[in-house]
Amino acid sequence: MINTQKMVSNIYKIGVRLSILLIILGLISYSFSNHGNFDYYNNFLSIKEVLVLIFNLNFYAFLYLGIYLIIITPLIAVVFLLVDSLKKGNYKLALLCFLIFFVLGLYLYFS
């Protein structure tokens, strides 16, 4: 169980660090851009649109991706726990992880 706890901890650390890095990159590129004329902060962008904007080096895309990453990090940790608990035969924990994944997934889908 200690290895599982370390892996989940590492998932959270990596997710938060990457998110902070992306947000900082977005803020730095925002300070050097002409800010455009489209109000990205008033419109919802899908992951697909964010990835297209990333390749265009749009600063809003880095900000959005950083926020998406910080939201998705717990989902990744729950999926890891689900797979690990199934491998170890701990079906109660696997059921709990599945329910958490399901609720978080519904929340992200409908929000």
C-alpha positions as CSV (number, residue, x, y, z in Angstrom):
1,M,0.0,0.0,0.0
2,I,2.9,2.3,0.6
3,N,3.9,2.2,-3.1
4,T,0.4,3.0,-4.1
5,Q,0.3,6.0,-1.7
6,K,3.6,7.2,-3.2
7,M,2.3,6.8,-6.7
8,V,-0.9,8.7,-6.0
9,S,1.2,11.4,-4.3
10,N,3.5,11.6,-7.3
11,I,0.5,11.9,-9.6
12,Y,-0.8,14.8,-7.7
13,K,2.6,16.5,-7.5
14,I,3.2,16.1,-11.2
15,G,-0.3,17.3,-12.1
16,V,0.0,20.4,-9.9
17,R,3.5,21.2,-11.1
18,L,2.6,20.9,-14.8
19,S,-0.6,23.0,-14.2
20,I,1.4,25.7,-12.5
21,L,4.0,25.7,-15.3
22,L,1.3,26.0,-18.0
23,I,-0.5,28.8,-16.2
24,I,2.8,30.7,-15.7
25,L,3.6,30.2,-19.4
26,G,0.2,31.5,-20.3
27,L,0.7,34.5,-18.0
28,I,4.1,35.2,-19.5
29,S,2.9,34.9,-23.0
30,Y,-0.1,37.1,-22.1
31,S,2.2,39.9,-21.0
32,F,4.0,39.8,-24.4
33,S,1.0,39.5,-26.7
34,N,-1.3,42.1,-28.2
35,H,-4.2,40.4,-26.3
36,G,-6.4,39.9,-29.5
37,N,-10.0,40.8,-29.8
38,F,-11.8,37.6,-28.8
39,D,-13.1,37.2,-25.3
40,Y,-11.9,33.7,-24.4
41,Y,-12.8,34.3,-20.8
42,N,-16.5,34.7,-21.7
43,N,-16.6,31.6,-23.9
44,F,-16.1,28.0,-23.0
45,L,-13.4,26.2,-25.0
46,S,-13.3,22.5,-25.4
47,I,-10.2,20.4,-25.0
48,K,-10.0,20.1,-28.8
49,E,-10.1,23.9,-29.3
50,V,-7.5,24.4,-26.6
51,L,-5.1,21.9,-28.3
52,V,-5.5,23.8,-31.6
53,L,-4.8,27.1,-29.9
54,I,-1.8,25.6,-28.1
55,F,-0.2,24.9,-31.5
56,N,-0.9,28.5,-32.5
57,L,0.9,29.5,-29.3
58,N,-2.2,31.3,-28.0
59,F,-1.7,32.4,-24.3
60,Y,-5.3,31.6,-23.4
61,A,-4.8,28.0,-24.4
62,F,-2.0,27.6,-21.9
63,L,-4.2,29.0,-19.2
64,Y,-7.1,26.8,-20.1
65,L,-4.9,23.7,-20.3
66,G,-3.4,24.5,-16.9
67,I,-6.9,24.7,-15.4
68,Y,-8.1,21.6,-17.2
69,L,-5.0,19.7,-15.9
70,I,-5.6,20.7,-12.3
71,I,-9.2,19.6,-12.6
72,I,-8.4,16.2,-14.3
73,T,-5.5,15.3,-11.9
74,P,-7.8,13.8,-9.2
75,L,-9.5,11.8,-11.9
76,I,-6.2,10.3,-13.0
77,A,-5.3,9.4,-9.4
78,V,-8.7,7.7,-9.0
79,V,-8.2,5.7,-12.2
80,F,-4.7,4.6,-10.9
81,L,-6.2,3.6,-7.6
82,L,-9.0,1.7,-9.4
83,V,-6.6,-0.3,-11.5
84,D,-4.2,-0.9,-8.6
85,S,-7.0,-2.1,-6.3
86,L,-8.3,-4.5,-9.0
87,K,-4.8,-5.9,-9.5
88,K,-4.5,-6.5,-5.7
89,G,-8.0,-8.0,-5.4
90,N,-9.4,-5.2,-3.1
91,Y,-12.8,-5.1,-4.7
92,K,-14.4,-2.8,-2.1
93,L,-11.8,-0.1,-2.8
94,A,-12.2,-0.7,-6.5
95,L,-16.0,-0.2,-6.2
96,L,-15.4,3.0,-4.2
97,C,-12.9,4.3,-6.7
98,F,-15.3,3.5,-9.6
99,L,-18.1,5.4,-7.8
100,I,-15.8,8.4,-7.2
101,F,-14.6,8.3,-10.8
102,F,-18.2,8.1,-12.0
103,V,-19.4,11.1,-9.9
104,L,-16.3,13.2,-10.9
105,G,-16.8,12.2,-14.5
106,L,-20.5,13.2,-14.4
107,Y,-19.6,16.5,-12.8
108,L,-16.9,17.3,-15.4
109,Y,-19.2,16.2,-18.3
110,F,-22.2,18.4,-17.1
111,S,-20.3,21.4,-15.9
